[in-house]
Amino acid sequence: MSSGFNTDVRVGDQMFHVQTEDRGPTHPAIDTAEYQNGRVLHRRSSNYEQFVASEGFSIDELRRRVESQHRAVIDDLRSGALDADIAAAAEQAARAAGIQVQLLNPSSWLSGGHV
């Protein structure tokens, strides 16, 4: 199916972006991420492997589940249920300020002899 929803949500003076998508038949999961300024603040994932293998599976019901999870995260955001996650993500971002380098080839990065 591979469908999804994107919604900008204002809570007080803050703007958030909520994105929910179906990962498709090879990875049957519904993933929702909440962003602020490009930073992921919260993630929610629901595996639907058993549902896709059941007789009750339909594309319409899967789409309803994707939309339901999307709306649930928005409701949690608006109600304050995600405030602790948002605060933890902001604290982590503050600690990680600066430039970070991640080597994609840590076992061979110095093989050329120069850095």
C-alpha positions as CSV (number, residue, x, y, z in Angstrom):
1,M,0.0,0.0,0.0
2,S,2.7,2.5,1.0
3,S,0.5,5.4,1.9
4,G,0.8,8.0,4.6
5,F,-0.2,11.3,6.2
6,N,1.6,14.5,7.0
7,T,0.2,17.2,9.3
8,D,1.7,20.4,10.8
9,V,0.4,20.8,14.3
10,R,0.6,24.0,16.4
11,V,0.7,23.6,20.1
12,G,0.9,26.9,21.9
13,D,3.7,28.8,20.2
14,Q,5.5,25.7,18.9
15,M,5.0,24.0,15.5
16,F,5.5,20.3,15.0
17,H,5.3,18.0,12.0
18,V,3.7,14.6,12.3
19,Q,4.4,12.1,9.5
20,T,2.8,8.6,9.4
21,E,3.5,6.0,6.7
22,D,2.8,2.4,5.9
23,R,6.2,0.7,5.1
24,G,4.6,-1.7,2.7
25,P,4.2,-5.5,2.3
26,T,8.0,-6.3,2.7
27,H,8.1,-4.5,6.1
28,P,4.5,-4.5,7.4
29,A,4.7,-1.7,9.9
30,I,3.0,1.7,10.4
31,D,5.6,4.3,11.5
32,T,4.8,7.7,12.9
33,A,7.5,10.3,13.6
34,E,7.0,13.7,15.2
35,Y,9.5,16.4,14.1
36,Q,10.3,19.9,15.1
37,N,12.8,21.9,13.1
38,G,13.9,18.7,11.3
39,R,14.7,16.9,14.6
40,V,12.8,13.7,15.5
41,L,11.2,14.1,18.9
42,H,9.0,11.0,19.1
43,R,8.5,7.7,17.2
44,R,5.7,5.2,17.3
45,S,5.6,2.0,15.3
46,S,2.9,-0.7,14.9
47,N,3.7,-4.0,13.3
48,Y,0.8,-5.4,11.2
49,E,2.3,-8.7,10.1
50,Q,-0.5,-10.8,11.7
51,F,-3.2,-8.5,10.2
52,V,-1.8,-8.7,6.7
53,A,-1.8,-12.5,6.9
54,S,-5.4,-12.7,8.2
55,E,-8.6,-13.1,6.3
56,G,-9.8,-9.7,7.6
57,F,-7.0,-7.9,5.8
58,S,-8.1,-5.2,3.3
59,I,-6.4,-2.1,1.9
60,D,-9.2,0.1,3.3
61,E,-8.8,-1.3,6.8
62,L,-5.0,-0.8,6.6
63,R,-5.5,2.8,5.5
64,R,-7.9,3.3,8.4
65,R,-5.2,1.9,10.8
66,V,-2.6,4.3,9.4
67,E,-4.9,7.2,9.8
68,S,-5.9,6.2,13.3
69,Q,-2.3,6.0,14.5
70,H,-1.6,9.4,12.9
71,R,-4.5,11.0,14.7
72,A,-3.6,9.3,18.0
73,V,-0.1,10.8,17.9
74,I,-1.6,14.2,17.1
75,D,-4.0,13.9,20.0
76,D,-1.2,12.8,22.3
77,L,0.8,15.8,21.2
78,R,-2.0,18.3,21.8
79,S,-3.0,16.7,25.1
80,G,0.6,17.0,26.5
81,A,1.1,13.2,26.7
82,L,4.3,13.6,24.7
83,D,5.7,16.4,26.7
84,A,8.3,14.2,28.4
85,D,9.5,12.8,25.1
86,I,9.8,16.3,23.7
87,A,11.7,17.5,26.7
88,A,14.1,14.5,26.5
89,A,14.7,15.1,22.8
90,A,15.4,18.8,23.4
91,E,17.9,17.9,26.2
92,Q,19.7,15.4,24.0
93,A,19.9,17.9,21.2
94,A,21.4,20.5,23.6
95,R,24.0,18.0,24.8
96,A,24.9,17.1,21.2
97,A,25.4,20.6,20.0
98,G,28.4,21.1,17.7
99,I,29.7,19.0,14.9
100,Q,29.5,15.2,15.0
101,V,31.3,12.9,12.6
102,Q,30.2,9.3,12.1
103,L,32.6,7.1,10.1
104,L,30.8,4.9,7.6
105,N,34.0,2.8,7.2
106,P,35.5,2.6,10.7
107,S,37.7,-0.5,9.9
108,S,39.3,1.0,6.8
109,W,39.2,4.8,7.1
110,L,43.0,5.1,7.7
111,S,44.0,2.5,5.1
112,G,45.2,5.3,2.7
113,G,47.6,6.6,5.4
114,H,46.4,10.2,5.5
115,V,43.7,11.8,7.5
